Amino acid sequence: MQVLLVDDEPLARDELRALLAAHPDVSIAAEAGNAIEGMQLINRLNPDVIFLDIQMPKISGLELVSMFDPEHVPHIVFVTAFDEHAIRAFDAHAFDYLLKPVEPARLARTLARLRRSLPAGAPDYQPLINLQPLQQLPCHGHNRIVLLPLAEVESVIARLSGIYLVDRDGQEHFTELTLKTLEERTPLLRCHRQHLVHPQAIAEIRLNDSGGADLITRHGRSVPVSRRFLKSLKDALGV
């Protein structure tokens, strides 16, 4: 049984991890400290079960569950410190809910029900979050996550240290989203192996002798275009 823990409280994750360690057939695939990180891990790992906190900053556990296809909701076990959330949890198609601090016997009963309910093969659900275009891009800072509106993004650059969104003012914002995800779920266009650009930010295309080009943005910054991506970029822009 592959499980994912999503909780903004490290101590709560530590306690649940320790309780799950007593069950040899349970493997913790990953942990997330907020719903945005949880989205990425759900898409990538497709876990059997998600142990999900309800009260989290920015996006709550209930809001995260609302992003799934109602006909293909994965096994969600809400973990909450507040008993009044129980009814709302079941309204959100939860498989079960656990109250903090989690009691070992109560967890064992939940796991027993999960073993009887889970299919023998891999789960067949597909989260709706795979299909939704991104309008706000999560940027990670010290103990915070900033949601940068897509309209404010001028370009994206990949470095050895990670992926950075460049805004209209030239400020760089670190994100855990990949170039592939940004390319697939936003209007950003690939112009180089390490660069994406917002089409509305392009003011000029300057061709060079090597067969590539440089894009000049409306705020005067330069973004390289490699020969490999020049034609597809021009086709996308209708030039």
N, C-alpha and C positions, 0 to 999 in steps of 0.2 A: 504494500500500500504506500504509494508516493504521496506525501502531504506537503503543503505549503503553509507557512505561518505568516500572517500579515497582522502586525500590531505595532503601534508607534511607541509602546513601552518596552524597552529592552528587558527589564526585569520580568515582565509578564511572558515574553518569549522564552526567556531562560527557564522559567518555572514550567512552562508547558513542554519545552524541549526535554527537560529532565523527566517529566512524567511519561512522555511518549517513549523515552529510551527503555522503559520497562517492558515494552511490547516489541519483540524481535521482528515481527513482520511489518512494522511501520518504519519507513525511511523518510527523513525530512529532506526533501529535494532542495529547498531553499527557504530563506526568510526575507521578509520585506518590512521596512519601518513605516511605510505609508501606502496608500492605495495606488499612487502613481507607479511606484516601484512594483507593487503587486500586479498591476496590469501587464507590465513587461514580462514578469516571470511567468504569469499564467499563460501568456501567448507563447512563450519560448518552451516551457516545460510541460504544459498540459497535465497538471497533477491530478491524482485521483480525488483528493479531498483538499479543501481550503479551510483552515482554521482562521477565522476572520474576526478581528475586533470591530465593534460597531462605531464607537466614538473615536474618530481620527481627524486631524486637521485637514483643511482643504476639501477632501473628498471622504465621506464617511463610508463605512462598510456597506450600509444599505444602498448608498448611491452607487457604489462599485457593482453590487449585484444587479442593480437596475440596468446595467450596460450589457448584460447577457441576453441572448435570445431566450425568451420565456419558455420556448419548447425544448430548450437544450441547456437547462441550468445545471451546472456541475454540483457535486455534493458539497454543500456549504455548511459548516458548523460555526455558528456565531459564538464568539467568546466575549462576554460583557460583564461589567461590574454592576449593572443595573437591571433588576428583575423586570422593570416596566418595559424594557425593550423586547421581552420575549414574544409578545403578541405580534409586534411589528416584524420581528425576525421570521416568524412563521408565515406572515403575510408576504414576505419576500422570498418564499419558497425555500426556506432553510431546511436542511435535513435534520438539524438538531441545534440546540444552543447550550452553552455551558456558562455558569456563573463563576466569576472570579471571587476568591481564589478557587481554582479548579480542584475538585475533589478526585482523588485517584479512582475511587469506585465508580463515580459518575462518568468519568472519562472512559473507563473500561466498558461500561454499558454502551456508550456511544460507539466505541470501536467495534464492539460485537455486532451492533446493528449495521454498521458500515460494511463489515465483512460479508454479511448476508446480502447486502444490497448491491455491492459493487459487481459489475460484470467481470467475467473471467479475462476478457481482453482489455485493450486500451480504451479509455473513455472516448466517446464519439461526439462530444459536444464541441461546438466552435463558438467562442465568445464573440459577441457583436462588436467588441472593441477592436477586433481585427478589421472590421469593415468601416468603421466610422472615421471620417477625415479629421485630422487634428486641427483645431482652431487656436489652441493655446499649447505652448511647448514648455515642458517642465525643465527648469534650470536649477541645478543644485549648488547651494552655497553652504556656509558654515551653519549647521543646525537649522536650515530652512530650505524650502523649495519655492522658487519664484515661477509663476506661470506667465511666460512671455507671449503676448498676442502675436500670432503669425504675421499680421500686417506690419509689425515693427521689425521683423527680421529682414535684413538686407542680403545676407549670404551666410554660408556655413563652411567651416574649415575643419578638416581632420588633421590632428597632430598626433605625435607619439603619446602625448599626455591625455588625449581624448578628443571628443567632438565639441566644437565651440560654435555658438550662434553669434553672429555679428549684427548688432542692431543699427538703427539709423545714425546713432551718434558715434558709431565705431567701437562701442563697448562690446567685449566678448563675454559670453555666458556659457559655462560648462553644462552639457546635458548628457544624460546616459542613453538617449535615443541614438540609434545608428544612422549612418548616411542612407542605408537601404530603407529603413523605416520612414525617414523624412522624405525620401524620394517617392515612396509608394503612397504615403498618406497626407501629403501636402502638395501644393502647386510648385514647390521648389524644383528647379531644373538642374540636372547634372551637367556641369561644364568641364569637369576635370576629375581625375581619380580621387582627389582630395577636397573638391569644392562643389558646393551647390549654390545656386543664386535664385533670388526671388525675381520672377520675370518683370514685375512692376517696378523693380529697383533699377533696371537696366536703362541707361540713357544713351549709350554709344557702344558699338562694337568696333574695335580697332584691329584689323587684320595685320599679321606680321609675316616676315619672310619665311619663317619655319613651317608655315601651314596652319599654325594655331592663331590665337587671337587674345586680346585682353578686353574684358568688359569694363566700362567706366560707369559707375553707379551714379544715381542722381545726387549723391552727396560727395562725389568726386573720388571715390575709392576705386582701386583696380582689382579685378578678379580674373585669374588666368583661365583661358579656355584651351584645352589640348586639341590636337588634330583629330583625335579619336571621337571627341564629342561635339566638334564644331558643327557638323552637318545636322545632327539631331537637334542641337540647340537652335540653329537657324530655322529648321522645319517647325519646331515648337513655337517660335516667335513669328512665323509666317514671312520670313525674309529670305 
